[in-house]
Amino acid sequence: MKKFQSFITEENVNDGDIQIAVITKVSSDKEEVVANQLKKYADKKNITCHLINTREAWVSDNDLEKGTLTISNIKGERIDFEISKTVVFIRAGVLDNEVGLALLSTFEKAGAFMINNRDGMLTCDNKMSTYITFNQNGIQTPRTSLINNDESVADAHKRIGGKFPVIIKTITGTQGIGVSIANDYKSLISNVQSLWKFGAELLIQEFLEMDYDIRTIVVDGVIIASTKRIKPKEDFRSNRHRGAETKPYVLSNDEKEIILNAYRSTGAYMVGVDHTVVNGKTYILECNGSPGIGSNFGNGDGQSTTNERLIEKIVTHIGKVKSRFVGATQTTGFVERLEIVGLGPYRAKFDTGNGTRASMFHVDKLEIKGKIAKWERDGKKFTNNIVGVSRPVHVDQIDKRPIILVDIKFNNKLYKDVPIGLTTRDSRSTFLINRELLTRFKVAVNPDRKFVLSSYIERGDNNDEDDREAK
C-alpha cells in the first residue's frame, strides 16, 4: 500500500515525476530556441518531452475519468499525456489564433500545470492590459494610451505627457517587432495611419531616454537570472534580436522588489520582466509570458550562466510537487453536494481555512482495531485500512481522526483515493472539505453562494450548520 503522504500531494505526483509538453506555433532548428533547449535537457535527464506545433496537432481524446489527454498530429503520432504529471510550456505565437488558444485551454481545463495559464499569457501579451495591470498595482511604468482613430491620437498624446518623441507599439508583439518612434505630430499621424491600413491595433507610449534595459526571468516568485541589453547605436530598441549587446547584470535590492511586484501583478508563473532606470527612477517596461534565454544572462553575482543551466534551474524547480499548483478553473459555493461512492450524496462545506491532513467526515459509529477502521453511517457498515491520522485541535483538545481512502464524485468527475478523517465528535458539518481537496477539485470558493456546481441537498442531520436559502 502507498504511504498516506502520497495521497495528499496533488494528484499523487512524486517529485521529479513529470512529463513536459511545449506548445508552440513555430518549428525551428535553432539551438537557442527555448522549446529546443527544453527538449535537449529533458532528453538528457530522461524526462519525457514533446514539442506540439499548433499548426500540426489536435486533441484526439480527452478521458476525464482516467485523467489522460491524447494529442495527434499530421505525422500520424498519438501522444498520451497523464494530466496529473504534465507540465505545459506555452511559447510565443500560440495566442495568435483560436486554434492555439483552444489547445492551451484544453490542457488547462483538463488540469495540467501551465507555464503559463491563459489569463497570465493574455495579460503579458496585450501591452495595454499589462499597462492597466501595472497602474492598478502602483507599479511605475511609462504612460501609455490606446489609439484607434484619428480623433483619439491628439487626446492620447496629451494624456501621456504631450511631448515628442513618442513610441508607437502594436498591442501585441515581441522581439521589438511592431515598435516605432515618431519625432513630431505629422510623423505620428503618418505612422499610425499606415499601420491601421494593415489592421494593426495600436497604442502610444511616452519616450524614455535610455541606453539599455534589463530583462529578468522570474519563476514562481524566484529571480532566476538577469541580463543587461545595451541598444545598438543605429536603433532605439534594446531587443537582442535588433542587435543589442547583452551581458550579465546584478540587481539591487530595490530593483528586485519592483521586479517581483510586477511579476506578481501578472498572475503568471514564469515571466521575463523588462525594466530600466532613468534619472534614478526604476520603470517597468513590460512583462513577457514566453521569455527567451538566448541573451547573456547572469546568475546574480555578475558571472555568466549558460542556457542549459537556466533550463536546469527551471525544470528542477517545477519538478518539485510543492512548486506546482493548478489554479482554480471554476468557482464553487461554500456549501455543495458531493457523493461518496458506495455510501451516497452528502452536503459538504468547503473550508479554505481547513489545513488538516484530510477532509473531515462525521460518522455514526467508529471502532479502531490496529490499522483497521470499522465505521457506520446511515445504517451502512464499512471496513477500511487506516493510512494515517489527522490531529486537529478543538479548544486545546486533540481529535484523533483515523484517515481512510474513499472515491468521491463531484461536479460530474470521479476523484479516487481521497483521504478523509472519520470522527464521531459533535461538529457543525457532516463533511468538511480541506484545502488539499479544494486544490484537487480545482475550485475557488465564493463565500456568498451555495450549490453553484451541484444540486441542492438538505441538511443531513443536526451536525450541519443552520441553512440559509440556496442561491
C-alpha positions as CSV (number, residue, x, y, z in Angstrom):
1,M,0.0,0.0,0.0
2,K,1.2,3.5,-0.8
3,K,2.1,5.7,2.2
4,F,-0.6,8.2,3.2
5,Q,1.6,11.2,2.3
6,S,1.5,10.2,-1.3
7,F,-2.3,10.6,-1.4
8,I,-2.4,14.2,0.0
9,T,0.0,15.7,-2.5
10,E,-1.7,17.0,-5.6
11,E,-2.8,14.2,-7.9
12,N,-0.4,11.7,-6.4
13,V,2.6,13.2,-8.2
14,N,6.0,12.4,-6.9
15,D,8.9,14.8,-7.1
16,G,10.6,14.8,-10.5
17,D,8.0,12.5,-12.0
18,I,6.8,14.9,-14.7
19,Q,6.3,14.9,-18.5
20,I,6.7,18.1,-20.5
21,A,4.6,19.5,-23.4
22,V,5.8,22.5,-25.2
23,I,3.1,24.2,-27.2
24,T,4.4,26.4,-30.0
25,K,3.3,27.8,-33.3
26,V,6.8,27.8,-34.9
27,S,9.2,25.0,-35.5
28,S,12.8,26.0,-35.6
29,D,16.2,24.2,-35.7
30,K,17.9,27.0,-33.8
31,E,19.6,25.6,-30.7
32,E,18.8,28.8,-28.7
33,V,15.1,28.4,-29.1
34,V,13.5,27.6,-25.6
35,A,11.5,24.7,-27.0
36,N,14.6,23.0,-28.4
37,Q,16.5,23.8,-25.2
38,L,13.8,22.2,-23.1
39,K,13.7,19.1,-25.4
40,K,17.5,18.7,-25.3
41,Y,17.7,19.0,-21.5
42,A,14.7,16.7,-20.9
43,D,16.2,14.0,-23.2
44,K,19.5,14.2,-21.3
45,K,17.7,13.7,-18.0
46,N,15.3,11.0,-19.3
47,I,12.3,13.3,-18.9
48,T,9.5,12.8,-21.4
49,C,9.2,15.9,-23.5
50,H,7.0,16.5,-26.6
51,L,7.0,19.6,-28.9
52,I,3.5,20.3,-30.1
53,N,3.0,22.5,-33.1
54,T,-0.4,24.1,-33.1
55,R,-0.4,24.0,-36.9
56,E,0.0,20.2,-37.0
57,A,-1.6,18.9,-33.8
58,W,-5.1,18.4,-32.4
59,V,-6.8,16.8,-29.4
60,S,-7.9,13.3,-30.4
61,D,-9.1,12.1,-26.9
62,N,-9.7,13.5,-23.5
63,D,-10.6,10.9,-20.8
64,L,-11.5,12.9,-17.7
65,E,-12.1,9.7,-15.6
66,K,-8.6,8.3,-16.5
67,G,-7.1,11.8,-16.3
68,T,-5.5,11.5,-19.8
69,L,-5.3,13.7,-22.8
70,T,-4.3,12.4,-26.2
71,I,-2.7,14.7,-28.9
72,S,-2.4,13.5,-32.5
73,N,-0.5,15.2,-35.4
74,I,-0.2,15.1,-39.1
75,K,2.8,12.7,-38.8
76,G,0.4,10.0,-37.5
77,E,1.7,10.2,-34.0
78,R,-0.6,9.8,-30.9
79,I,0.9,11.2,-27.7
80,D,-0.8,10.3,-24.4
81,F,-0.4,12.8,-21.5
82,E,-1.1,11.8,-18.0
83,I,-2.5,15.1,-16.9
84,S,-1.6,14.9,-13.3
85,K,2.1,14.7,-14.3
86,T,2.0,17.1,-17.3
87,V,3.8,20.5,-17.3
88,V,2.9,22.6,-20.3
89,F,5.1,25.4,-21.6
90,I,3.3,27.9,-23.8
91,R,5.5,29.7,-26.3
92,A,5.1,32.8,-28.5
93,G,2.6,32.5,-31.3
94,V,0.2,30.2,-29.6
95,L,-2.0,33.2,-28.7
96,D,-2.2,34.4,-32.3
97,N,-5.3,32.4,-33.3
98,E,-8.2,30.5,-31.8
99,V,-6.6,27.1,-32.6
100,G,-3.7,27.8,-30.3
101,L,-5.9,29.3,-27.6
102,A,-8.1,26.2,-27.8
103,L,-5.2,23.8,-27.4
104,L,-3.9,25.9,-24.5
105,S,-7.3,25.9,-22.8
106,T,-7.8,22.2,-23.3
107,F,-4.7,21.4,-21.4
108,E,-5.5,24.0,-18.7
109,K,-9.1,22.8,-18.3
110,A,-8.0,19.2,-18.1
111,G,-5.8,20.1,-15.1
112,A,-2.3,20.2,-16.5
113,F,0.2,22.5,-14.8
114,M,0.6,25.5,-17.1
115,I,3.5,27.8,-17.8
116,N,1.7,30.0,-18.3
117,N,-2.1,29.8,-18.0
118,R,-4.4,31.5,-20.4
119,D,-5.1,34.6,-18.2
120,G,-1.4,35.1,-17.4
121,M,-0.3,34.8,-21.0
122,L,-3.0,37.2,-22.3
123,T,-2.2,39.8,-19.6
124,C,1.5,39.7,-20.7
125,D,0.8,39.5,-24.4
126,N,-1.5,42.5,-24.5
127,K,0.6,45.6,-23.8
128,M,-2.5,47.7,-22.9
129,S,-3.7,45.1,-20.4
130,T,-0.2,45.0,-18.9
131,Y,-0.2,48.8,-18.6
132,I,-3.6,48.8,-16.8
133,T,-2.4,46.0,-14.5
134,F,0.7,47.9,-13.6
135,N,-1.3,51.0,-12.8
136,Q,-3.8,49.1,-10.7
137,N,-0.9,47.7,-8.7
138,G,1.0,51.0,-8.3
139,I,3.9,49.9,-10.5
140,Q,5.8,52.7,-12.2
141,T,5.7,52.3,-16.0
142,P,5.8,54.7,-19.0
143,R,2.5,56.4,-19.6
144,T,0.5,54.6,-22.3
145,S,-2.7,55.2,-24.2
146,L,-4.7,53.3,-26.7
147,I,-5.4,54.8,-30.1
148,N,-7.9,53.5,-32.6
149,N,-8.9,56.5,-34.8
150,D,-7.5,59.9,-35.9
151,E,-9.5,61.8,-33.3
152,S,-8.1,59.7,-30.4
153,V,-4.5,60.5,-31.3
154,A,-4.3,64.1,-30.0
155,D,-6.1,63.2,-26.8
156,A,-3.9,60.1,-26.2
157,H,-0.8,62.2,-26.9
158,K,-1.9,64.8,-24.3
159,R,-2.5,62.1,-21.7
160,I,1.0,60.6,-22.0
161,G,2.6,64.0,-21.5
162,G,2.2,65.8,-24.8
163,K,5.9,65.6,-25.7
164,F,7.9,64.2,-28.6
165,P,9.3,61.8,-29.5
166,V,6.7,59.1,-28.7
167,I,6.8,55.4,-29.1
168,I,4.2,53.6,-31.2
169,K,3.6,50.0,-30.5
170,T,1.2,47.3,-31.7
171,I,-0.8,45.9,-28.8
172,T,0.8,42.5,-29.2
173,G,4.3,41.7,-30.5
174,T,7.7,40.5,-29.3
175,Q,11.4,41.0,-30.2
176,G,10.9,44.7,-30.9
177,I,8.6,43.9,-33.9
178,G,5.8,46.4,-34.2
179,V,7.6,49.2,-32.4
180,S,8.4,52.5,-34.0
181,I,9.2,56.1,-33.0
182,A,7.6,59.4,-34.0
183,N,9.5,62.7,-33.5
184,D,6.6,65.1,-34.3
185,Y,2.9,65.1,-34.7
186,K,2.9,64.7,-38.5
187,S,5.1,61.6,-38.4
188,L,2.9,60.2,-35.6
189,I,-0.2,60.5,-37.7
190,S,1.5,59.2,-40.8
191,N,2.9,56.2,-39.0
192,V,-0.4,55.2,-37.3
193,Q,-2.5,55.6,-40.4
194,S,-0.1,53.4,-42.4
195,L,-0.3,50.7,-39.6
196,W,-4.0,51.0,-39.4
197,K,-4.3,50.3,-43.1
198,F,-3.0,46.8,-42.4
199,G,-5.3,46.3,-39.4
200,A,-2.8,46.9,-36.6
201,E,-4.1,47.7,-33.2
202,L,-2.0,50.4,-31.6
203,L,-1.0,52.3,-28.6
204,I,1.4,55.2,-28.0
205,Q,3.8,55.5,-25.0
206,E,5.9,58.2,-23.6
207,F,9.5,58.1,-24.7
208,L,12.2,57.4,-22.1
209,E,15.8,58.3,-22.9
210,M,17.7,55.2,-22.1
211,D,20.8,53.4,-23.3
212,Y,19.8,50.0,-22.0
213,D,17.1,47.9,-20.3
214,I,17.3,44.8,-18.1
215,R,15.5,41.5,-18.7
216,T,14.9,39.4,-15.6
217,I,13.5,35.9,-15.6
218,V,11.2,35.1,-12.7
219,V,9.9,31.6,-12.0
220,D,7.3,31.0,-9.2
221,G,8.4,34.2,-7.4
222,V,12.1,33.4,-7.6
223,I,14.5,35.5,-9.7
224,I,16.4,33.1,-11.9
225,A,18.7,35.4,-13.9
226,S,19.1,38.9,-15.3
227,T,20.8,40.4,-18.4
228,K,21.5,43.9,-19.4
229,R,20.6,44.7,-23.0
230,I,22.5,47.7,-24.5
231,K,20.8,49.1,-27.5
232,P,22.8,49.5,-30.7
233,K,23.7,53.0,-31.9
234,E,21.6,52.7,-35.0
235,D,18.4,51.6,-33.2
236,F,16.3,52.9,-30.3
237,R,15.2,49.4,-29.3
238,S,17.2,47.3,-26.9
239,N,16.0,43.8,-28.0
240,R,18.7,41.3,-28.7
241,H,17.0,40.4,-32.0
242,R,17.6,44.0,-33.0
243,G,21.3,43.7,-32.4
244,A,21.6,44.7,-28.8
245,E,24.6,43.7,-26.8
246,T,23.8,41.7,-23.7
247,K,25.8,41.0,-20.6
248,P,25.1,39.7,-17.0
249,Y,23.5,42.2,-14.7
250,V,23.4,42.3,-10.9
251,L,20.1,43.6,-9.5
252,S,19.9,46.0,-6.5
253,N,17.6,45.1,-3.7
254,D,15.2,47.9,-4.8
255,E,15.2,46.6,-8.3
256,K,14.4,43.1,-7.1
257,E,11.4,44.3,-5.1
258,I,10.0,46.3,-8.0
259,I,10.5,43.4,-10.4
260,L,8.8,40.9,-8.1
261,N,5.9,43.3,-7.7
262,A,5.5,43.5,-11.5
263,Y,5.8,39.7,-11.8
264,R,3.1,39.1,-9.2
265,S,0.7,41.5,-10.8
266,T,0.5,39.4,-14.0
267,G,-0.7,36.3,-12.3
268,A,1.7,34.3,-14.4
269,Y,4.2,31.6,-13.2
270,M,7.2,32.3,-15.4
271,V,7.8,35.8,-16.8
272,G,10.5,37.9,-18.4
273,V,10.3,41.3,-16.6
274,D,11.8,44.2,-18.5
275,H,12.8,47.4,-16.6
276,T,15.1,50.4,-16.9
277,V,16.4,53.1,-14.7
278,V,16.0,56.7,-15.8
279,N,17.2,59.7,-13.7
280,G,17.3,57.4,-10.6
281,K,13.7,56.1,-11.2
282,T,13.0,52.4,-12.0
283,Y,10.4,51.9,-14.7
284,I,8.9,48.5,-15.5
285,L,8.6,48.4,-19.3
286,E,6.7,45.2,-19.9
287,C,6.4,41.5,-19.0
288,N,6.9,38.6,-21.4
289,G,5.0,35.4,-20.8
290,S,7.3,33.3,-23.0
291,P,10.7,34.8,-22.4
292,G,13.7,33.7,-24.5
293,I,17.0,32.7,-22.9
294,G,19.4,33.5,-25.8
295,S,20.9,36.6,-24.1
296,N,24.0,36.6,-21.9
297,F,22.3,36.1,-18.6
298,G,24.0,36.3,-15.2
299,N,23.3,34.2,-12.1
300,G,23.2,37.1,-9.7
301,D,26.9,37.6,-9.0
302,G,27.8,39.2,-12.3
303,Q,29.1,35.9,-13.8
304,S,27.6,34.5,-16.9
305,T,25.4,31.4,-16.9
306,T,24.6,29.0,-19.7
307,N,21.3,28.3,-21.5
308,E,21.5,24.7,-20.2
309,R,21.9,26.0,-16.6
310,L,18.9,28.2,-16.9
311,I,16.8,25.4,-18.2
312,E,18.1,23.2,-15.5
313,K,17.1,25.7,-12.8
314,I,13.6,26.0,-14.3
315,V,12.9,22.2,-14.7
316,T,14.4,21.4,-11.4
317,H,12.1,23.9,-9.7
318,I,8.9,22.7,-11.3
319,G,10.0,19.1,-10.8
320,K,9.1,19.6,-7.1
321,V,5.5,18.9,-6.3
322,K,5.3,21.9,-3.9
323,S,6.4,24.2,-6.8
324,R,3.4,23.2,-8.9
325,F,-0.1,24.4,-8.3
326,V,-3.1,24.1,-10.6
327,G,-5.1,27.3,-10.5
328,A,-8.8,27.2,-9.9
329,T,-10.7,26.7,-13.1
330,Q,-14.2,27.2,-11.6
331,T,-16.0,29.0,-8.8
332,T,-17.8,26.9,-6.2
333,G,-20.2,27.8,-3.4
334,F,-19.1,27.4,0.2
335,V,-21.6,24.5,0.5
336,E,-22.0,21.9,-2.2
337,R,-23.4,18.4,-2.8
338,L,-21.0,15.6,-3.4
339,E,-21.2,11.8,-3.3
340,I,-19.1,9.2,-1.5
341,V,-19.1,6.2,-3.9
342,G,-20.8,3.3,-2.2
343,L,-22.4,5.4,0.5
344,G,-24.4,8.3,-1.1
345,P,-24.7,12.0,-1.5
346,Y,-23.9,14.4,1.3
347,R,-23.9,18.1,2.0
348,A,-20.3,19.4,2.2
349,K,-18.8,22.6,3.5
350,F,-15.8,23.9,1.5
351,D,-13.4,25.3,4.1
352,T,-10.4,27.3,2.8
353,G,-9.2,27.7,6.3
354,N,-9.0,23.9,6.9
355,G,-5.4,22.9,6.7
356,T,-5.8,19.5,8.3
357,R,-4.3,16.4,6.7
358,A,-7.6,15.1,5.5
359,S,-11.2,16.3,4.9
360,M,-13.5,15.5,7.9
361,F,-16.5,13.2,7.7
362,H,-18.9,12.7,10.6
363,V,-19.9,9.1,11.1
364,D,-22.4,7.4,13.5
365,K,-20.2,4.8,14.9
366,L,-16.4,4.2,14.8
367,E,-14.2,1.3,16.1
368,I,-10.5,1.1,15.6
369,K,-8.6,-2.2,15.7
370,G,-4.9,-1.8,14.9
371,K,-4.7,-0.4,11.4
372,I,-8.4,-1.2,10.6
373,A,-11.3,1.2,11.0
374,K,-14.8,-0.2,11.3
375,W,-17.5,2.5,10.9
376,E,-21.1,3.1,10.2
377,R,-23.1,5.9,8.6
378,D,-26.8,6.0,7.8
379,G,-27.2,2.3,8.5
380,K,-24.4,1.2,6.3
381,K,-21.3,-0.5,7.7
382,F,-17.7,-0.3,6.3
383,T,-14.3,-1.6,7.0
384,N,-11.2,0.3,5.7
385,N,-7.5,0.3,6.1
386,I,-6.2,3.3,8.1
387,V,-3.5,5.1,6.1
388,G,-2.8,7.9,8.6
389,V,-4.1,10.0,11.4
390,S,-5.4,13.6,11.4
391,R,-5.0,15.5,14.7
392,P,-7.0,18.8,14.6
393,V,-7.1,20.8,17.8
394,H,-10.5,21.9,19.3
395,V,-10.3,24.2,22.3
396,D,-7.0,22.7,23.3
397,Q,-8.3,19.2,22.8
398,I,-6.9,17.0,20.1
399,D,-9.4,15.0,18.0
400,K,-7.5,12.0,16.6
401,R,-9.2,11.0,13.3
402,P,-8.3,7.8,11.5
403,I,-7.7,8.5,7.8
404,I,-9.1,6.2,5.2
405,L,-9.3,6.5,1.4
406,V,-12.6,6.8,-0.5
407,D,-13.7,7.6,-4.0
408,I,-15.7,10.8,-4.4
409,K,-17.9,12.1,-7.2
410,F,-18.2,15.9,-7.6
411,N,-19.2,18.1,-10.5
412,N,-19.5,15.1,-12.8
413,K,-16.0,13.9,-12.1
414,L,-14.6,10.9,-10.1
415,Y,-11.8,11.5,-7.6
416,K,-10.2,8.3,-6.5
417,D,-8.4,7.6,-3.2
418,V,-9.5,10.8,-1.4
419,P,-8.2,10.9,2.2
420,I,-11.0,11.6,4.8
421,G,-10.7,11.7,8.5
422,L,-13.5,9.9,10.4
423,T,-15.0,11.4,13.6
424,T,-17.9,10.8,15.9
425,R,-17.4,14.1,17.8
426,D,-20.1,16.8,17.6
427,S,-19.4,19.1,14.7
428,R,-21.3,21.7,12.7
429,S,-20.7,19.9,9.4
430,T,-21.3,16.4,8.1
431,F,-18.5,16.8,5.6
432,L,-15.8,19.4,5.9
433,I,-13.5,19.8,2.8
434,N,-9.9,20.8,3.4
435,R,-7.6,22.8,1.3
436,E,-5.9,19.8,-0.3
437,L,-9.2,18.5,-1.7
438,L,-10.1,22.0,-2.9
439,T,-6.9,22.1,-4.8
440,R,-7.7,18.7,-6.3
441,F,-11.2,19.9,-7.3
442,K,-9.5,23.0,-8.9
443,V,-12.1,25.4,-7.5
444,A,-12.1,28.8,-5.8
445,V,-14.7,29.3,-3.1
446,N,-17.3,32.1,-3.2
447,P,-18.2,32.8,0.4
448,D,-21.6,34.3,-0.5
449,R,-23.0,31.4,-2.5
450,K,-24.1,27.8,-2.1
451,F,-24.7,25.0,-4.6
452,V,-23.0,26.6,-7.6
453,L,-21.7,23.4,-9.2
454,S,-24.1,20.9,-7.7
455,S,-27.8,20.5,-6.9
456,Y,-29.3,21.4,-3.5
457,I,-29.4,18.9,-0.7
458,E,-31.0,19.3,2.7
459,R,-29.0,19.2,5.9
460,G,-28.2,15.6,6.7
461,D,-28.6,15.8,10.4
462,N,-28.2,18.2,13.4
463,N,-24.5,18.4,12.8
464,D,-24.9,20.5,9.7
465,E,-24.8,24.3,10.3
466,D,-28.1,26.3,10.1
467,D,-29.2,26.6,6.5
468,R,-29.8,29.7,4.5
469,E,-31.7,29.7,1.3
470,A,-29.7,28.2,-1.5
471,K,-28.7,30.9,-4.0
